[in-house]
Amino acid sequence: MTDDLTSPLPVMAPDAALAILTDREAGTDAELMRGAALVHLTALVRQGLELDATEDVPADVPVDQLGVDSLLALEIGDHVFDATGAVLTVEDVARRPTLGGLAALIVADLRKQRPT
């Protein structure tokens, strides 16, 4: 699994994406979970930057170039934890600064938490 997605954003409603991420019993595959994490992160960035659903939010562009500052990164991390239980820190944003890279971190953390 690479850090960044080069394919288009999966066609999935944000609510459906969150359901995939929070279903602790599901044996969901990593790529589906990663797509769901990407949809969820994209929705959070759109909300935080007050973008509408038609505005492009590329998965492979560093989030600071999209307009995400450290405060918004902290808010996104808090929301991700509250909604899914996955830990996403401001330091993670600095180390893996694209939405694709952050989605991979969320999936890795959630997969560690799931029963085997």
Secondary structure, 3 states (H helix, E strand, C coil): CCCCCCCCCCCCCHHHHHHHHHCCCCCCCHHHHHHHHHHHHHHHHHHHCCCCCCCCCCCCCEHHHHCCCHHHHHHHHHHHHHHHCCCCCHHHHHHCCEHHHHHHHHHHHHHHHCCC
